[in-house]
Amino acid sequence: MSLQLKKDFAWSLLVPTSMGVRITPANGQPVHCSDMFQMFASSAETNVASISSYLGLPVKVLTTFVKDSPIAQFIKSNLKSRNMIFEGPEVPQGDPWGYRHQFNIADSGFGTRGPRVQNDRAGEVGRTLNVKDFDLERIFGKEGVQIVHLSGLVGALSPETSNFCLEIAQFAKKYGTRISFDLNYRASFWKGRDKELREIFTEIASLSDILIGNEEDFQLCLGIEGPEAGGKGIEAEIDGFKGMINRVKEAFPNASVFATTLRQVINSNEHLWGAIMLEGENWHVIEPRKITVLDRIGGGDGFVGGLLYGILKGWAPEKWSQFGWATGALATTFLTDYAQPADEEMVWSIWGGNARVKR
């Protein structure tokens, strides 16, 4: 089975997002005792899109910027370096207590010391995302988009962004664009909005062609019963996830691809990494394999990015999850939140377990 994609298009992948920056201590040190930091432009959705943009597919980012902000300029320069085209309104800061781009302050952890992340999102300009600021008729109707990737992170930022994501999904459905939806549940985003967000997320999921999430995402966003408790071991875990995905498929029959990653943390720098994908009636299971981790943040986004790239390239379905597994593993070897593949060969070498020097 293969997803039927639009043939006439300007954009392989479209991602609505709220851009911010990540500040990370040097040399794997904790935040509280560091005096040297690196800053990277980041968002979960552009993390996903980076796989396609670095490998040569046309990607567009819909976002919003703080007008005359040096952080906004930093973000724009970064997106250009990732071969991404972006558009969005320039919102005046207002005053020193006005709008700004979100800050993510995080260390990578090391060995037995786990990573710690603090999200500082007060005044986040991305919470103002609104369809009135974008010509969706032009983008979907005239330019054309093969896949739009939506994230629950953006969908839950504010009532405005919730409606923004829903209306984008409706436009995509109208023009035959395929919809990918990564649920990305965050308890702090949902506080006081459970009923409202459950209804909106359920409607977006009902329009989606590709649904991605872990057991918490499907349970708390969509009300799907999680994996049943069973025996111990990886086979029992995989069977539990299969049961949950079958329940998701029954509830959302419009979707044809369902995927989740499997991760077991041995320590901060050593994980067991796997994935499960249901495509039509066909299961594609990658049992967890050991990977070495420099920084875990962005691994899940890397998986989704590789999965979508395989779909966009028209590959056989078994390659979608294989490439996604490898791009997820690749992302954990970068200090940026996103993988920067030099070419497809780099990714397939990871899948094949070939880390020999290339001369």
NORDA-V648134 format. One record per run of one state. SS is the DSSP state (2 for helix, 1 for strand, 0 for the rest). FROM is the first residue (numbers start at 1). TO is the last residue. Records with the same first field share a line. If there is no record, write none. Layout:
# NORDA-V648134
SS = FROM-TO + FROM-TO
This chain:
# NORDA-V648134
0 = 1-10 + 17-19 + 29-30 + 34-36 + 43-43 + 55-58 + 63-64 + 67-69 + 82-83 + 88-89 + 92-99 + 101-101 + 107-109 + 111-112 + 114-116 + 121-123 + 129-130 + 134-135 + 144-144 + 156-158 + 175-177 + 183-186 + 191-193 + 208-209 + 213-214 + 223-233 + 252-256 + 268-269 + 280-281 + 293-298 + 313-316 + 332-343 + 353-359
1 = 11-16 + 20-25 + 37-42 + 59-62 + 65-66 + 84-87 + 90-91 + 100-100 + 102-106 + 110-110 + 113-113 + 117-120 + 124-124 + 145-151 + 178-182 + 210-212 + 257-267 + 270-279 + 282-292
2 = 26-28 + 31-33 + 44-54 + 70-81 + 125-128 + 131-133 + 136-143 + 152-155 + 159-174 + 187-190 + 194-207 + 215-222 + 234-251 + 299-312 + 317-331 + 344-352
